[in-house]
Amino acid sequence: MKKIILFLLSWLLIVFSTLEGNADTNFKVVNGIIKFPEPKRIKGQEDVLALRCDPIPEVRVAFIGIGMRGSKAVERYCQLEGVEIKALCDVNSLNVQDAKATLKKFNKPAADTYTGVEDWKKICKRPDIDLIYICTPWELHSPIAVYAMNHGKHAAVEVPAALTIQECWALVDASERNRKHCIMLENCIYDYFEMATLNMSQKGVLGDLLYAEGAYIHDLRSLMFDEENGYWNMWRLKYNQKHTGNPYPTHGLGPIAHSLNIHRGDRMDYLVSMSTSQKGLTLHARQKYGDESPFVKQSYALGDMNNTLIHTIKGKNLLIQHDISNPRPYNRLYTLVGTKGYIQKYPFPIATIEPNSESVLTNGSVDSLLKVYEHPFYKEIGEKAREVGGHGGMDYVMDYRLIYCLHNGLPLDMDVYDAAEWSSIVELSEVSVLNGSAPVKVPDFTRGEWNKLEKLNYAW
Ligand SMILES: NC(=O)c1ccc[n+]([C@@H]2O[C@H](COP(=O)([O-])OP(=O)(O)OC[C@H]3O[C@@H](n4cnc5c(N)ncnc54)[C@H](O)[C@@H]3O)[C@@H](O)[C@H]2O)c1
């Protein structure tokens, strides 16, 4: 008997020691599925589903990280009513100066400026700020968001909100403990097409949705290797040297997760993920810098193409793709497949809808269909959104909605569980890829409350 136990223990030791993942992972294999710990909610802490906070008539905002993305956000916020920009923070003082000039251009009061590496902590401690808007490189997203909520602020954080499962739980716990909003700035749920088709699916036009596809396919090679005008300190390339899987899943996943009512009556159960080998980044580095460059000699963990398949508790499947390393046209797939209809956005919009599913709708006929189901948000602010711009207007709709809900004390369109679930794919997909595409359980960040809300409902 002793021998058998010893044999089993040494076998388990071998299994666990061969599983690969990030340094801070502590997952186990349960019934053949990799499973991360799901910490219990501490006593007295409650969920923040449909969280309502006190209305804020004038939302006082601080921007942390004002690079390519943050500078555009500052510009858009200058065009929103009921907002005061109190602080601008970036370690690059030129970015802060540019943002200051933006405020001046829109005749807005001057904001306080910060350029220290940890100045975001000082800002989070200020009593005269309501919302911390985070557009830094990924590694700072969850540390700043958690710190902000711990200091009584709402947090709006760029995508992905977190890089590890531990960071996802930290966001959930900070939001629940402090009763503060944590919204991930997933703008793609607000695109015209996605909103109209969400409306269609909520009205039952596509029948029961069973399968959906989303992606982030965007050739970022030039930007990632641009030391002068690309990402600050080449942060994105550096991340991709160390990590594989899908590091940027939320643009693809967000809109389809909302259409499929994830954590509002269904939830993601497990995933499997597979990546190709890496070629594109090295090839680009060689073409740009020559064979002897350190950029060519160093390795990149990120496989060129990643496919992640997610299975939900109610038997739906979601396919999420990622490719930023090859010469491909921009593509987020965005496909919804239901028992009564099919619609896809990329590479070109097409649809088939019962009872006329033999005739495939394309071009103008898809436009007409979308017009019929135009989402109320676009009816209300679509024109202004297109005028302000930002990915065709969706960024403005996102900002407008966040500020509208804060003004009125309404639940936000995306909650901290969306942020955690969608961001969790970063580490879960990597762990699956590193372990022969093994199935990996998606943690239930609602801790059993995924059925409490029956369906997605944007407060209006
Ligand atoms: N939702 C979207 O469509 C979309 C589009 C682009 C980028 N993004 C996201 O926005 C974020 C920023 O991306 P970007 O393209 O602007 O990158 P960027 O490199 O241009 O900007 C990052 C900024 O953060 C600043 N920064 C770095 N450390 C800092 C610190 N300690 N304190 C304050 N500022 C600091 C840098 O100086 C830089 O200006 C990323 O998370 C990215 O994924 C989202």
The ligand as an SDF file (V2000), in Angstrom:
LIG
                    3D

 44 48  0  0  0  0  0  0  0  0999 V2000
   -8.9840   50.2240  -26.7950 N   0  0  0  0  0  0  0  0  0  0  0  0
   -8.2410   50.4690  -27.8640 C   0  0  0  0  0  0  0  0  0  0  0  0
   -8.7150   50.5380  -29.0040 O   0  0  0  0  0  0  0  0  0  0  0  0
   -6.7830   50.6880  -27.6760 C   0  0  0  0  0  0  0  0  0  0  0  0
   -5.9970   51.1940  -28.7120 C   0  0  0  0  0  0  0  0  0  0  0  0
   -4.6620   51.4140  -28.4820 C   0  0  0  0  0  0  0  0  0  0  0  0
   -4.1100   51.1280  -27.2370 C   0  0  0  0  0  0  0  0  0  0  0  0
   -4.8920   50.6280  -26.2570 N   0  0  0  0  0  0  0  0  0  0  0  0
   -4.3370   50.3590  -24.9190 C   0  0  0  0  0  0  0  0  0  0  0  0
   -3.9470   51.6040  -24.3330 O   0  0  0  0  0  0  0  0  0  0  0  0
   -2.8080   51.4260  -23.5240 C   0  0  0  0  0  0  0  0  0  0  0  0
   -1.7220   52.3980  -23.9420 C   0  0  0  0  0  0  0  0  0  0  0  0
   -1.3480   52.1220  -25.2790 O   0  0  0  0  0  0  0  0  0  0  0  0
   -0.6500   53.2280  -26.1830 P   0  0  0  0  0  0  0  0  0  0  0  0
   -0.7790   52.7470  -27.5710 O   0  0  0  0  0  0  0  0  0  0  0  0
   -1.1340   54.5630  -25.8220 O   0  0  0  0  0  0  0  0  0  0  0  0
    0.8640   53.0590  -25.6980 O   0  0  0  0  0  0  0  0  0  0  0  0
    1.9190   54.2360  -25.5040 P   0  0  0  0  0  0  0  0  0  0  0  0
    3.2170   53.5760  -25.2720 O   0  0  0  0  0  0  0  0  0  0  0  0
    1.8060   55.2140  -26.6260 O   0  0  0  0  0  0  0  0  0  0  0  0
    1.4210   54.9700  -24.1970 O   0  0  0  0  0  0  0  0  0  0  0  0
    1.7070   54.5350  -22.9000 C   0  0  0  0  0  0  0  0  0  0  0  0
    2.0330   55.7790  -22.0900 C   0  0  0  0  0  0  0  0  0  0  0  0
    2.2060   55.4230  -20.7270 O   0  0  0  0  0  0  0  0  0  0  0  0
    3.2430   56.2450  -20.2010 C   0  0  0  0  0  0  0  0  0  0  0  0
    3.7730   55.6650  -18.9660 N   0  0  0  0  0  0  0  0  0  0  0  0
    4.6350   54.6360  -18.8300 C   0  0  0  0  0  0  0  0  0  0  0  0
    4.8870   54.4280  -17.5170 N   0  0  0  0  0  0  0  0  0  0  0  0
    4.1560   55.3470  -16.8370 C   0  0  0  0  0  0  0  0  0  0  0  0
    3.9940   55.6520  -15.4440 C   0  0  0  0  0  0  0  0  0  0  0  0
    4.6470   54.9690  -14.4900 N   0  0  0  0  0  0  0  0  0  0  0  0
    3.1840   56.6800  -15.1010 N   0  0  0  0  0  0  0  0  0  0  0  0
    2.5470   57.4100  -16.0400 C   0  0  0  0  0  0  0  0  0  0  0  0
    2.6750   57.1630  -17.3700 N   0  0  0  0  0  0  0  0  0  0  0  0
    3.4610   56.1380  -17.7490 C   0  0  0  0  0  0  0  0  0  0  0  0
    4.2480   56.3290  -21.3320 C   0  0  0  0  0  0  0  0  0  0  0  0
    5.1060   57.4320  -21.2030 O   0  0  0  0  0  0  0  0  0  0  0  0
    3.3320   56.4360  -22.5550 C   0  0  0  0  0  0  0  0  0  0  0  0
    3.0940   57.7850  -22.8860 O   0  0  0  0  0  0  0  0  0  0  0  0
   -2.4300   49.9670  -23.6730 C   0  0  0  0  0  0  0  0  0  0  0  0
   -2.9710   49.2600  -22.6190 O   0  0  0  0  0  0  0  0  0  0  0  0
   -3.0980   49.5050  -24.9430 C   0  0  0  0  0  0  0  0  0  0  0  0
   -3.4120   48.1470  -24.9360 O   0  0  0  0  0  0  0  0  0  0  0  0
   -6.2160   50.4120  -26.4570 C   0  0  0  0  0  0  0  0  0  0  0  0
  1  2  1  0
  2  3  2  0
  2  4  1  0
  4  5  1  0
  4 44  2  0
  5  6  2  0
  6  7  1  0
  7  8  2  0
  8  9  1  0
  8 44  1  0
  9 10  1  0
  9 42  1  0
 10 11  1  0
 11 12  1  0
 11 40  1  0
 12 13  1  0
 13 14  1  0
 14 15  2  0
 14 16  1  0
 14 17  1  0
 17 18  1  0
 18 19  2  0
 18 20  1  0
 18 21  1  0
 21 22  1  0
 22 23  1  0
 23 24  1  0
 23 38  1  0
 24 25  1  0
 25 26  1  0
 25 36  1  0
 26 27  1  0
 26 35  1  0
 27 28  2  0
 28 29  1  0
 29 30  1  0
 29 35  2  0
 30 31  1  0
 30 32  2  0
 32 33  1  0
 33 34  2  0
 34 35  1  0
 36 37  1  0
 36 38  1  0
 38 39  1  0
 40 41  1  0
 40 42  1  0
 42 43  1  0
M  CHG  2   8   1  16  -1
M  END
$$$$
